[in-house]
């Protein structure tokens, strides 16, 4: 007897239904279902300690039986701890008049306490550069809103340190403090990584500069906790063009480069991370088609495919867990434009189902251990309701996107064979996105401990236009 606890269907608007047959064979296991959707993040670390932010952290901690993780920028940025768009700070590092370090973990502790008290663990990003350590500190703070050019954010925090030794000691003291506060067993369960998207202006230095920064940080982490889990490089984009060159050089350095901190060969690496983004556009009206938003899931899938190709070039590394450390329909959570008009509606969760499951399928095809697909969206306090930014809630109101993560959280046990008569071929979606026929996809799991089979079905098209509904018939056997 098979128990189906729910059937989730993310549909497009109705025109005229077409029939789709979904078949699930719960006896044909494809192995454990990776729970990749349990990773989240945002630019603004201090939002987590606000009223609505802490409530949302609690919701994320309740999404499913497996652990939720949260990644954020600005954990070492200098400032008073006030949140605003694209900005956050902790004042973890300052110096006295003689240049001696002053460490202050109060704000970071408050942020991490907020996570841990709500069943969320840190995916701890080591960055950005404190003002007292920056080689180009002024200007440092910035004020961003969705009308401004993105480039206004790149100020003194994005530069290399004036002293790698002081940088390393800051990282060492932070991890040491974390172990003293939370215990080695707890900190061993976290993820650590260095910086964000160093291949674009988030890091205003060369790749050699970043490798030095990274080497000193990794050595500092391991000196404080030899078993800490640390990875990277969290590059923007996948494995093609300059992004691919950056990822390739980073991985090559970890294998046989001279470590800038230790003088030895290679740098320890526990997981590999990169970012994948879609590329939505807004299409003006024509004689045949009204104006509308058009998503592009293939852009994110190609990022993943290209990164997987680079990783497979390194046989001593290609077994490592892989996390897509930002995995979203577009590239700027705090920006607003007609091309980002998907954020309040049901096309966002439908896109997420499409992209996350297709990335799992790509990983299986490449023999990649994909363990995380991280959604870069949280919440902003004090904004208008449904203001068009990429968030999970708006002033405490859950958006539709949260439901897809609740659904993923209910899918436990093994992935089992499932087919849809209207599911497009993987390589077609990677190459062409979903701009002709709609994609009616399916993901199914079977959990022996509960005796339940879960089936999730989504109906996706890149165009945010009325399309025919799918009349679904599900046949499930055990």
C-alpha positions in Angstrom: 0.0 0.0 0.0 1.4 3.4 -1.0 0.4 6.5 0.9 0.7 9.8 -1.0 0.9 12.5 1.6 0.4 15.3 -0.9 0.5 16.2 -4.6 2.1 19.6 -5.3 1.4 21.2 -8.7 2.8 24.6 -9.6 0.7 25.6 -12.6 0.5 28.2 -15.3 -2.7 30.2 -15.9 -5.6 28.4 -17.5 -6.4 28.4 -21.2 -7.4 24.9 -22.1 -6.1 21.8 -20.3 -3.9 19.2 -21.9 -3.6 15.7 -20.6 -0.4 14.5 -18.9 0.4 11.1 -17.5 2.8 10.8 -14.6 4.1 7.3 -13.6 5.9 6.6 -10.4 7.6 3.2 -9.6 8.4 3.3 -5.9 10.2 0.0 -6.1 12.9 1.4 -8.4 15.2 3.4 -6.1 17.7 5.9 -7.6 19.6 6.2 -4.3 19.2 8.8 -1.5 17.5 12.0 -2.5 19.9 14.9 -1.9 18.2 17.6 0.1 19.9 20.4 -1.8 17.2 23.1 -1.2 17.9 23.6 2.5 20.5 26.4 2.0 19.6 30.1 2.1 21.5 33.4 2.3 21.5 37.2 1.9 23.8 40.2 1.8 22.6 41.7 5.0 23.6 39.7 8.1 21.9 42.0 10.6 18.4 41.4 9.1 18.4 38.0 10.9 18.2 39.6 14.3 15.3 41.9 13.4 11.7 41.0 14.4 10.6 39.7 11.0 14.1 38.3 10.2 14.3 36.1 13.3 10.8 34.9 12.6 11.8 33.9 9.1 15.0 32.2 10.4 12.7 30.1 12.6 10.5 29.2 9.5 13.6 28.1 7.6 14.7 25.9 10.5 11.4 24.1 10.4 11.4 23.3 6.7 12.3 19.6 7.0 14.0 16.9 8.9 17.5 17.7 7.5 19.6 20.7 8.6 19.1 24.2 7.2 22.1 26.4 6.6 22.4 30.2 6.1 25.1 32.1 4.3 25.6 35.8 4.5 28.0 38.5 3.4 29.6 41.2 5.7 30.3 39.2 8.8 33.7 41.0 9.2 32.6 44.4 7.7 33.2 47.4 9.8 30.2 49.4 11.0 27.5 49.8 13.7 25.5 46.7 12.9 22.5 48.6 11.3 20.9 46.7 8.3 20.2 48.3 5.0 20.1 47.1 1.3 23.3 45.3 0.3 25.0 46.3 3.5 25.7 44.8 6.9 28.4 45.0 9.5 29.6 43.6 12.8 32.6 45.7 13.8 34.5 42.5 14.6 37.9 44.1 14.0 39.2 47.6 14.7 42.6 48.8 15.9 43.9 51.1 18.6 46.0 54.1 18.0 49.2 51.9 17.9 47.7 49.6 15.3 47.0 46.7 17.7 43.9 44.6 16.9 40.7 44.9 18.9 38.3 42.0 18.4 34.6 42.3 19.2 32.4 39.3 18.6 29.2 40.7 20.1 27.3 41.3 16.8 28.5 38.0 15.2 27.5 36.1 18.3 24.0 37.6 18.2 23.6 36.7 14.6 24.8 33.1 15.0 22.8 32.7 18.3 19.7 33.7 16.4 20.4 31.0 13.8 21.3 28.2 16.2 18.4 28.9 18.6 16.0 28.4 15.6 17.6 25.2 14.2 19.7 26.9 11.5 23.4 26.5 11.2 26.0 29.0 9.8 27.4 28.7 6.3 30.1 31.1 7.5 31.5 33.4 4.9 34.9 34.9 5.9 34.6 38.5 4.7 34.6 41.3 4.0 37.7 43.3 4.7 37.6 45.4 7.9 38.3 49.1 7.3 41.4 49.0 9.5 42.9 46.2 7.3 41.9 47.4 3.9 44.6 48.6 1.5 42.1 51.2 0.1 39.7 51.9 3.0 38.0 55.2 1.8 35.3 55.4 0.9 34.0 52.5 3.0 30.3 52.7 3.7 27.8 53.1 0.9 24.1 53.6 0.6 22.3 51.6 -2.0 18.7 51.5 -3.3 17.1 49.8 -6.2 17.4 52.9 -8.5 21.2 53.1 -8.3 24.0 51.5 -10.3 25.2 48.2 -8.7 28.8 49.4 -8.8 28.2 52.0 -6.0 28.6 49.1 -3.5 32.2 48.4 -4.3 34.1 50.4 -1.7 36.9 49.9 0.8 35.6 46.5 2.0 36.4 44.7 -1.2 40.2 45.2 -1.2 43.0 42.9 -0.1 44.4 43.3 3.4 47.4 45.5 4.2 48.7 42.7 6.3 48.0 39.0 5.5 49.3 38.2 9.0 46.7 40.4 10.7 44.1 39.0 8.4 45.0 35.5 9.3 45.0 36.3 13.0 41.5 37.8 12.7 40.2 34.6 11.1 42.0 32.4 13.6 40.6 34.4 16.6 37.1 34.2 15.1 37.1 30.5 14.7 38.8 30.0 18.1 36.2 32.1 19.7 33.4 30.2 18.0 34.8 26.9 19.3 35.0 28.3 22.8 31.4 29.6 22.6 29.7 26.8 20.8 32.0 23.8 21.2 34.1 21.9 18.6 31.3 19.4 17.8 28.9 22.2 16.9 31.4 24.3 14.8 32.5 21.1 13.0 28.9 20.9 11.6 29.2 24.3 10.0 30.4 25.3 6.5 33.2 27.8 6.2 34.2 29.6 3.0 36.4 32.7 2.1 34.8 35.8 0.5 32.2 36.0 -2.3 32.5 36.0 -6.0 36.2 37.0 -6.1 36.2 36.9 -9.9 34.2 40.1 -10.2 34.5 43.4 -8.3 33.5 41.9 -5.0 37.2 41.4 -4.7 39.3 44.2 -6.0 42.5 42.3 -6.5 44.0 39.7 -8.8 43.4 36.0 -8.6 46.8 35.6 -7.2 45.8 38.1 -4.5 42.7 36.0 -3.8 44.7 32.8 -3.6 47.0 34.4 -1.0 44.0 35.7 1.0 42.4 32.2 0.8 45.5 30.3 1.8 46.0 32.5 4.9 42.3 32.2 5.9 42.2 28.4 5.4 45.3 27.9 7.5 43.9 30.2 10.2 40.7 28.2 10.4 42.5 24.9 10.6 44.9 26.1 13.3 41.9 27.0 15.4 39.9 23.8 14.5 41.8 21.2 12.5 38.6 19.4 11.5 36.6 22.4 10.4 34.8 22.1 7.0 36.0 24.7 4.6 35.6 25.2 0.8 35.2 27.6 -2.0 35.7 29.6 -4.2 32.1 30.9 -4.5 32.8 32.3 -7.9 30.2 34.2 -10.0 29.1 32.1 -13.0 30.1 28.5 -13.8 33.0 27.0 -15.7 33.1 28.8 -19.0 35.1 31.8 -20.2 36.9 33.8 -17.5 34.8 32.2 -14.7 36.0 28.8 -15.9 39.6 30.0 -16.0 39.2 31.4 -12.4 37.7 28.2 -11.1 40.3 26.0 -12.9 43.2 28.1 -11.5 41.7 28.0 -8.0 41.3 24.2 -8.1 44.8 23.7 -9.6 46.3 25.8 -6.8 44.6 23.7 -4.1 46.1 20.6 -5.7 49.7 21.6 -6.4 50.2 25.3 -5.9 52.6 26.6 -3.3 50.5 27.6 -0.2 51.2 31.2 0.6 50.6 30.7 4.3 52.4 27.4 5.0 54.9 27.2 2.1 53.8 23.7 1.5 52.2 22.3 -1.7 48.4 22.6 -2.0 45.5 24.0 0.1 43.0 21.9 2.0 39.5 21.8 0.4 36.5 20.1 1.7 33.8 21.2 -0.8 33.6 23.1 -4.1 31.3 26.0 -4.5 30.2 28.3 -7.3 27.2 30.4 -8.3 24.5 29.9 -10.9 22.0 32.5 -12.1 19.2 32.7 -14.5 18.8 35.6 -17.0 15.2 37.0 -17.1 14.2 39.7 -19.6 11.2 41.8 -20.2 9.8 41.6 -23.7 7.9 44.5 -25.2 4.5 43.9 -26.9 4.4 42.8 -30.5 1.4 42.3 -32.8 1.4 38.7 -31.8 2.4 38.7 -28.1 1.6 41.0 -25.2 4.5 42.5 -23.2 5.6 40.0 -20.6 8.4 38.7 -18.4 10.5 35.8 -19.8 12.6 33.7 -17.5 15.7 31.8 -18.6 16.4 28.7 -16.7 19.0 27.5 -19.2 21.4 30.2 -18.1 21.6 28.8 -14.6 21.8 25.2 -15.9 24.7 26.1 -18.2 26.5 27.7 -15.3 26.2 24.4 -13.4 27.1 22.2 -16.4 30.2 24.3 -17.2 31.4 24.2 -13.6 30.9 20.5 -13.4 33.0 20.1 -16.6 35.9 22.0 -14.9 35.6 20.0 -11.7 35.8 16.8 -13.6 39.2 17.9 -14.9 40.6 17.2 -11.4 40.4 13.5 -10.5 41.7 14.1 -7.0 38.9 16.7 -6.3 35.9 15.5 -8.4 34.6 13.4 -5.5 34.2 16.4 -3.2 30.7 17.7 -2.3 29.6 20.6 -4.5 27.4 23.4 -3.3 25.9 26.0 -5.7 26.4 28.8 -3.2 23.9 31.1 -4.9 21.3 29.6 -7.2 18.6 32.1 -8.4 16.6 33.3 -11.3 18.6 36.5 -11.6 21.7 38.2 -10.2 20.6 41.0 -7.8 18.2 40.4 -4.9 18.0 44.1 -3.9 17.5 45.4 -7.5 14.1 46.0 -9.1 13.1 46.1 -12.7 10.3 44.7 -15.0 12.6 41.8 -15.7 12.4 40.9 -12.0 8.6 40.9 -11.9 8.5 37.2 -11.2 9.3 37.6 -7.5 5.8 37.9 -6.0 4.1 35.2 -8.0 4.0 31.4 -8.6 6.4 31.4 -11.5 9.2 31.8 -8.9 8.5 28.5 -7.1 7.9 26.8 -10.5 11.2 28.0 -11.8 12.9 26.8 -8.6 11.5 23.3 -8.9 12.6 23.2 -12.5 16.1 24.5 -11.9 16.9 22.6 -8.7 15.8 19.2 -10.0 17.4 19.7 -13.4 20.7 20.5 -11.6 20.3 17.3 -9.6 19.9 15.4 -12.9 22.9 17.2 -14.4 25.0 16.3 -11.3 24.0 12.6 -11.6 25.0 12.7 -15.3 28.4 14.1 -14.5 29.0 12.0 -11.3 29.0 15.1 -9.2 28.0 15.0 -5.5 25.7 18.0 -5.5 24.7 18.7 -1.9 23.4 22.3 -2.0 21.5 24.7 -4.2 21.4 27.9 -2.1 18.6 30.4 -2.5 19.9 34.0 -2.1 16.7 35.5 -0.7 15.6 36.5 2.8 13.6 39.6 3.9 14.0 43.3 4.4 12.4 45.0 7.4 10.8 48.4 6.9 10.0 48.0 3.2 6.7 48.3 1.4 4.7 45.2 1.0 5.5 43.2 -2.1 8.0 45.8 -3.2 9.5 43.7 -6.0 12.8 42.7 -4.3 13.8 39.0 -4.1 12.6 38.0 -0.7 10.9 35.0 0.9 8.6 37.1 3.1 7.3 40.6 2.9 6.7 42.3 6.3 6.0 38.9 7.9 3.8 37.6 5.1 5.1 34.4 3.4 5.4 34.6 -0.4 4.6 31.7 -2.7 8.2 30.8 -3.1 8.4 29.5 0.5 6.0 26.7 -0.3 8.4 25.1 -2.8 10.9 24.7 0.1 8.2 23.2 2.4 7.5 20.7 -0.4 11.1 19.8 -0.9 11.4 19.4 2.9 8.7 16.7 2.9 10.6 14.6 0.3 12.6 12.2 2.4 14.2 8.8 1.8 15.3 7.7 -1.6 14.6 9.2 -5.0 12.5 6.8 -7.0 11.8 6.5 -10.7 9.2 8.9 -12.0 8.3 10.0 -15.5 6.0 12.6 -17.0 4.7 12.3 -20.6 5.2 16.1 -20.9 8.7 16.4 -19.3 11.3 17.8 -21.7 14.6 16.2 -22.2 17.3 17.5 -19.9 19.7 18.5 -22.7 17.0 20.4 -24.5 16.3 22.5 -21.4 20.0 23.1 -20.8 20.5 24.2 -24.4 17.2 26.0 -25.1 15.5 26.7 -21.8 11.7 26.3 -21.8 10.4 28.6 -24.5 8.4 26.4 -26.8 6.4 23.6 -25.1 5.9 23.9 -21.4 7.7 21.4 -19.1 5.6 19.3 -16.8 8.2 17.7 -14.5 8.1 15.3 -11.6 10.2 14.4 -8.6 9.3 11.4 -6.4 10.7 10.0 -3.2 10.0 6.9 -1.1 10.7 6.8 2.7 10.6 3.3 4.1 10.6 4.5 7.7 7.2 6.3 7.2 5.9 4.1 4.4 5.1 7.1 2.3 5.8 8.1 -1.3 5.9 11.8 -2.1 5.4 13.1 -5.6 6.0 16.7 -6.6 4.9 17.9 -10.0 5.6 21.3 -11.6 4.3 23.0 -14.7 6.8 25.5 -16.0 7.3 27.8 -18.9 9.8 30.7 -19.2 7.1 33.1 -20.5 4.9 34.6 -17.7 1.8 34.4 -19.9 -1.4 32.4 -19.7 -0.8 28.9 -20.9 -2.9 25.7 -21.0 -3.3 23.9 -17.7 -2.1 20.4 -17.5 -4.7 17.8 -16.6 -2.6 15.3 -14.5 -3.1 11.6 -14.1 -0.8 10.0 -11.6 -0.1 6.3 -11.6 2.0 5.0 -8.7 3.1 1.4 -8.1 5.3 -0.2 -5.5 
